[in-house]
Amino acid sequence: MEQFLQNTLQNSQDAFQKWRKIPFEEIQKYFTQLFEILNDRKQEFATIITQEMNKPIAQSVSEIEKCAALCDYYATAENILKTEQLETEFQISEIHHEPLGVILGVMPWNFPFWQAIRFAVPTILAGNVIVLKHASICEKSGETMQEIFEKAGFPKGVFTFLKVSHTEVEEMIAHPIISGVSLTGSEAAGRKIAETAGKNLKKCVLELGGSDAFIVCEDADVSKAAKDGAQARLQNNGQTCVAGKRFIIHEKIYQDFVEKFTEEYKKYQPENPMNKETKLGLMAREDLASDLEKQYQKALNNGAKAIVALESVGSMAFKPGVLEMNPENPIAQEELFGPLAMVFKVKNDEEALQIANNTMFGLGNAVFTSNKERALFFAENLESGSVAINQIFRSDVRLPFGGRKNSGYGVELSMYALKEFTAPKTIIGK
Ligand code: NDP
């Protein structure tokens, strides 16, 4: 390992030895400071996001507002990590929730601030310190977050942004100072990080891709489902892990839904992402645009029909597309990370459920129906970390967020996230 990296890890470890002794309520005060900085400078940070990965600027502002709300939530959260005393036959019988140490975050480009802040805040509040390897195209976001954590009063070494290669990430996970790793990213990166973490017996949290179902039953409010569906698919230029990607529609309302959905779709046309009114920006990288185009062609070659053609506008933008699919199409098993929807026609709820669960992903499915029992049937049987009823699924800081199957494991957000990188220590005595 390069000397600079060795020194950085040592600095983080030294910072951790002091940080672990700071009371929970004291740490919370720093998050109030961070909340204020994020609110005060949201335009500046939003501009960095849009410059780095082409998200429409209004959505970048919302991302920063969501980060600020997260800081506020944890700044005022109950301390669930305080020592627990239990009644047993022992005189002393306690559980101490101890932080693990220096935790590595490997974060993606699709929500450059949100993904990193979502990982860092509860991890640091639990008494850990973090090092961040951000996506290569988001280094300015990484540097800026370190700067604002320090401005908020966090001592140096509590939040450290690092420019490192994939090989160095592997070396870091193997290093004794790193006690755990959290990755948000692709399935391929997840397998690699989990393999290295497993080999080195390190705790690992994975938030990977998704191909969520968006089920519309025949008793649903079709206009609302169509409007929400277009937003779910096209927000963040279609590059959201948790988003409706497979639209599963009852045959009785299929035609009506498709007409309304494509009408809504037309409202999203690629524009300059810096314009406040823009709803669809550009893809984050050329290779990601090229991958989407290849998947589109492969779907067509395997019998999919283009209800709305996916049209390239330059090398990084698309007029969004809609594909009518049959479940056997190999692309139905892939994640489409861009402005391209798949639509399936089904005869009944059982078929809808079967297609919805016929994927290796499982993040945040959605179902639209006016019948409560039907909603419950889907909520209980969909294989995903979350289910939304009659609304788009959106992560919410108050509620746990995580995947099933190849979408990963471990929990982010809510009070649950506070315990992800802690370990309970049992103390008994007479
Ligand atoms: P990656 O998973 O490759 O990138 C995410 C992060 O992981 C980046 O910081 C990246 O670094 C890092 N990384 C990737 N591979 C390794 C490795 N072997 N060792 C260490 N670090 C690694 O995503 P891509 O940018 O390539 O996007 C490809 C696909 O991933 C998308 O099309 C989408 O399907 C999925 N994805 C899902 C996301 C989600 O929110 N769950 C977010 C982003 C992507 P670097 O940038 O330097 O390569």
Residues whose N, C-alpha, C, O or C-beta is under 5 A from the ligand:
A	BS01	NDP	V106 M107 P108 N110 K133 H134 A135 S136 I137 H166 V169 T184 G185 S186 A189 K192 E207 L208 G209 C241 E335 F337
